[in-house]
């Protein structure tokens, strides 16, 4: 084979690859219905966000999007399913802080969030809200801190389970304040809230939508939120950062990811379409009514955010010796 013929063959091969890649990028949306997997039961914050976003995304791209709730193991079952599943763009995951950046430091998982899953865009986030039972005699964050320091491990707080965002919010506070509290893990927000209302423990780093009705009814006292800034719907409640712990941040967040085997062009297109939905004023307003803030990002920004969260929570898991249930 002479050099001229070799060059022509190489150029044709490269052109074919380029055209194939372009055709693949243009093959959107997938011809089959799309499934958005959620690692939590219907009725919670993740489910509400998923259904709002999926409905609008489906309208925009002209394809049916089904929400599939795969609850269990703190969301790890859903994450494992998508990590090992289809890479043709028909399966997406609304991933969450626990399985993506906390659980890998607590246990051996059958998937690697940074190798088996690919970032698409940030989804939504919300701070936890530290609430206490009125019978505890605590009115402010300063009161709470003083009570913990006065009687270590006599102040108890609930969470939605070991390694959950609500658990890690408490452990981060304990680390920053240099104190110990008694952690009471539950298997969900509803039973934890029921026992808090009954006065069976002191406080709970709760999702705001879960606790706001009880605050308004005078059954719980809000002390602080766990974001860096106050969300608009909690404007009268200070943050932990404002209450003597600068830089304190412990967010619940959900992000869109897919199989790492999915073509980059397809991941980029999903980023474009989902970000468009998250920037839609009607969707942002609807999310706010659920106590959620839209968090659209580039794929690179989400990757960086996940790595920073992973580093932060690895430190707390090791320092506080957090183990799986």
Secondary structure, 3 states (H helix, E strand, C coil): CCHHHHHHHHHHHHHHHHHHHHHHHHCCCCCCCEEEEECCCCCCHHHHHHHHHHHHHHHHHCCCEEEEECCCHHHHHHHHHHHCCCCCCCEEEEEEHHHHHHHHHCCCCCCCCCCCEEEEEEEEEEEEEEEEEHHHCCCCHHHHHHHHHHCCCCCEEEECCCCCHHHHHHHHHHHHHCCCCEEEECCCHHHHHHHHHCCCCCEEEEEHHHHHHHHHCCCEEEEEECCCCCCHHHCCCCECHHHCCCCCCCEEEEEEEEECCCCHHHHHHHHHHHHHHHCCHHHHHHHHHCCCEECCCCHHHHHHHHHHHHHHHHHHHHHCCCCCC
